[in-house]
Amino acid sequence: MDFDVVVVGGGPVGCFTATGIAKNGFKVLAVEEHKSIGEPVQCSGLISPRTLTLVNAPGSLVLREFSNARIMSSMGSELLINGDRIHAYAIDRSGFDRYLANQAREAGVEILTGARATLIKRNSHGFSINIALEGREITACCRLLIGADGVNSRTARWLGLPRAGGRVNMYAGELLLNRVNLDEIQVLLGQDFAPGWFGWVIPLTGRLARVGVGSIFNNTSPRYCFKRMIDSYPSIFHGCKEIRYTGGLVPFGPMKKIYASHAMLVGDAASQVKPMSGGGLYTGLRGAQICSGVANKALSRDFLFEKYLAEYQYLWDGEFSAEFESGVRHREIYSTFSDIDLHKLLRSLDRPYWRRLIARHGDIDYPSWLGRRLFTAGPWLQKFARAAIDLYEYGEKMKSRVEA
Ligand SMILES: Cc1cc2nc3c(=O)[nH]c(=O)nc-3n(C[C@H](O)[C@H](O)[C@H](O)COP(=O)(O)OP(=O)(O)OC[C@H]3O[C@@H](n4cnc5c(N)ncnc54)[C@H](O)[C@@H]3O)c2cc1C
């Protein structure tokens, strides 16, 4: 089996990357270890409208639209943001993945499901990939290898590329709630049940909602965090019924290198995930566009050495590194806040001026746009943020002293 490109991982990002390359006439194979594309779902399926536009997906995949968000602290304060436009969609994530896989097939990509890449070896032209398929082992050869195999990317390991700095442990599920406000997403803050991260409630239809929580600390069980969150918000969860659960890890923080000679990483495998929210669909799919653009140029000239593929990292960093660095920094600062700080912060933002500012400049794909506004807007918040930054910088200084 000889291909121009083998993509390891048939998730949304792998399929979209493969489509972008196959459309230029190259022979592309995508291998997906699961039997059915889009299953099992390990995602809450919240995306921005621009994500749907990016991949030209049909509106029928949208289950609900949201303009409003309610941010709640475990100490009782609330901040309701009434958006002036639609900020987010809850989508049928499994259908979204199938749509992207069908687009890939139509572009000429060969997709093998139930096929697991077990080993890659370099050869004189690129790579040979061993694939376990229905109890047999087959080998595919390619000029360019693309690792789109998610957070625990084995491709990254085989290539010896360094991992991203952070991991969020997420636990999520679908719950039947007694009372659901269908118009708003709820963001639940509390360092007790979501250390360094947050919880969320995304209403779907009737009493059904997608609920989840994240934690950036390895020593806390995600299931335990979820239970704590349910107990912390009786007004939302009292008498709720659990339908199904999922969970998983999400990487965050920039990766120093996402390419090698004849190879590139994309999506979660390249940590193309928003550090403030853990959402990886928009950024991963944008990463796929950049990756396939560079791949097409490199394949047509047969320039697949490292120094040519470095353009991918250059373009990716140019578009996202400032946004991601700001996200990581805000995330680290957020981790230093106590529940009382969060309570005070929400109360102080609960004024018409702030609510309007957040509604106007908030963007789930580019939270730094709002961060910048908030930081330059009011003396109280500046003081608050400054204190957090000082605390953070002090901690960093102490850490490097101890390490030295
Ligand atoms: C609980 C949870 C909730 C989330 N909610 C949201 C959300 O609301 N919005 C959002 O934008 N993002 C969300 N995310 C993140 C989002 O799911 C990921 O960023 C997105 O799926 C990344 O797509 P991907 O194609 O890069 O990776 P994946 O979707 O992980 O796909 C990788 C694929 O590679 C396959 N694979 C792995 N190894 C091999 C191998 N050796 N051989 C063959 N196949 C292999 C896997 O089976 C998988 O199908 C959430 C994540 C979690 C865990």
Ligand as a Chemical Component Dictionary entry (heavy atoms), coordinates in Angstrom:
data_LIG
# 
_chem_comp.id                   LIG 
_chem_comp.type                 NON-POLYMER 
_chem_comp.pdbx_formal_charge   0 
_chem_comp.three_letter_code    LIG 
# 
loop_
_chem_comp_atom.comp_id 
_chem_comp_atom.atom_id 
_chem_comp_atom.alt_atom_id 
_chem_comp_atom.type_symbol 
_chem_comp_atom.charge 
_chem_comp_atom.model_Cartn_x 
_chem_comp_atom.model_Cartn_y 
_chem_comp_atom.model_Cartn_z 
_chem_comp_atom.pdbx_ordinal 
LIG C1  C1  C 0 -15.077 15.592 28.125 1  
LIG C2  C2  C 0 -14.618 16.446 26.984 2  
LIG C3  C3  C 0 -15.408 17.495 26.551 3  
LIG C4  C4  C 0 -14.985 18.306 25.476 4  
LIG N1  N1  N 0 -15.804 19.311 25.058 5  
LIG C5  C5  C 0 -15.434 20.101 24.026 6  
LIG C6  C6  C 0 -16.280 21.115 23.556 7  
LIG O1  O1  O 0 -17.385 21.321 24.062 8  
LIG N2  N2  N 0 -15.858 21.890 22.495 9  
LIG C7  C7  C 0 -14.627 21.681 21.901 10 
LIG O2  O2  O 0 -14.263 22.436 20.965 11 
LIG N3  N3  N 0 -13.796 20.697 22.333 12 
LIG C8  C8  C 0 -14.173 19.901 23.370 13 
LIG N4  N4  N 0 -13.340 18.884 23.789 14 
LIG C9  C9  C 0 -12.060 18.683 23.096 15 
LIG C10 C10 C 0 -12.302 18.015 21.744 16 
LIG O3  O3  O 0 -13.044 16.829 21.930 17 
LIG C11 C11 C 0 -10.966 17.692 21.068 18 
LIG O4  O4  O 0 -10.188 18.855 21.041 19 
LIG C12 C12 C 0 -11.193 17.178 19.640 20 
LIG O5  O5  O 0 -11.849 15.950 19.638 21 
LIG C13 C13 C 0 -9.832  17.023 18.945 22 
LIG O6  O6  O 0 -9.995  16.361 17.714 23 
LIG P1  P1  P 0 -8.793  15.465 17.129 24 
LIG O7  O7  O 0 -9.291  14.958 15.821 25 
LIG O8  O8  O 0 -7.516  16.229 17.205 26 
LIG O9  O9  O 0 -8.622  14.296 18.182 27 
LIG P2  P2  P 0 -9.637  13.132 18.574 28 
LIG O10 O10 O 0 -11.036 13.578 18.451 29 
LIG O11 O11 O 0 -9.165  12.635 19.907 30 
LIG O12 O12 O 0 -9.379  12.038 17.459 31 
LIG C14 C14 C 0 -8.201  11.270 17.451 32 
LIG C15 C15 C 0 -8.564  9.946  16.814 33 
LIG O13 O13 O 0 -7.380  9.177  16.642 34 
LIG C16 C16 C 0 -7.693  7.828  16.881 35 
LIG N5  N5  N 0 -6.443  7.131  17.198 36 
LIG C17 C17 C 0 -5.638  7.323  18.266 37 
LIG N6  N6  N 0 -4.558  6.529  18.195 38 
LIG C18 C18 C 0 -4.683  5.806  17.045 39 
LIG C19 C19 C 0 -3.884  4.809  16.421 40 
LIG N7  N7  N 0 -2.711  4.392  16.957 41 
LIG N8  N8  N 0 -4.318  4.274  15.251 42 
LIG C20 C20 C 0 -5.499  4.681  14.697 43 
LIG N9  N9  N 0 -6.287  5.613  15.252 44 
LIG C21 C21 C 0 -5.883  6.191  16.411 45 
LIG C22 C22 C 0 -8.699  7.866  18.021 46 
LIG O14 O14 O 0 -9.508  6.707  18.049 47 
LIG C23 C23 C 0 -9.508  9.120  17.680 48 
LIG O15 O15 O 0 -10.668 8.820  16.947 49 
LIG C24 C24 C 0 -13.720 18.066 24.859 50 
LIG C25 C25 C 0 -12.926 17.012 25.302 51 
LIG C26 C26 C 0 -13.369 16.203 26.347 52 
LIG C27 C27 C 0 -12.487 15.057 26.801 53 
# 
loop_
_chem_comp_bond.comp_id 
_chem_comp_bond.atom_id_1 
_chem_comp_bond.atom_id_2 
_chem_comp_bond.value_order 
_chem_comp_bond.pdbx_ordinal 
LIG C1  C2  SING 1  
LIG C2  C3  SING 2  
LIG C2  C26 DOUB 3  
LIG C3  C4  DOUB 4  
LIG C4  N1  SING 5  
LIG C4  C24 SING 6  
LIG N1  C5  DOUB 7  
LIG C5  C6  SING 8  
LIG C5  C8  SING 9  
LIG C6  O1  DOUB 10 
LIG C6  N2  SING 11 
LIG N2  C7  SING 12 
LIG C7  O2  DOUB 13 
LIG C7  N3  SING 14 
LIG N3  C8  DOUB 15 
LIG C8  N4  SING 16 
LIG N4  C9  SING 17 
LIG N4  C24 SING 18 
LIG C9  C10 SING 19 
LIG C10 O3  SING 20 
LIG C10 C11 SING 21 
LIG C11 O4  SING 22 
LIG C11 C12 SING 23 
LIG C12 O5  SING 24 
LIG C12 C13 SING 25 
LIG C13 O6  SING 26 
LIG O6  P1  SING 27 
LIG P1  O7  DOUB 28 
LIG P1  O8  SING 29 
LIG P1  O9  SING 30 
LIG O9  P2  SING 31 
LIG P2  O10 DOUB 32 
LIG P2  O11 SING 33 
LIG P2  O12 SING 34 
LIG O12 C14 SING 35 
LIG C14 C15 SING 36 
LIG C15 O13 SING 37 
LIG C15 C23 SING 38 
LIG O13 C16 SING 39 
LIG C16 N5  SING 40 
LIG C16 C22 SING 41 
LIG N5  C17 SING 42 
LIG N5  C21 SING 43 
LIG C17 N6  DOUB 44 
LIG N6  C18 SING 45 
LIG C18 C19 SING 46 
LIG C18 C21 DOUB 47 
LIG C19 N7  SING 48 
LIG C19 N8  DOUB 49 
LIG N8  C20 SING 50 
LIG C20 N9  DOUB 51 
LIG N9  C21 SING 52 
LIG C22 O14 SING 53 
LIG C22 C23 SING 54 
LIG C23 O15 SING 55 
LIG C24 C25 DOUB 56 
LIG C25 C26 SING 57 
LIG C26 C27 SING 58 
# 
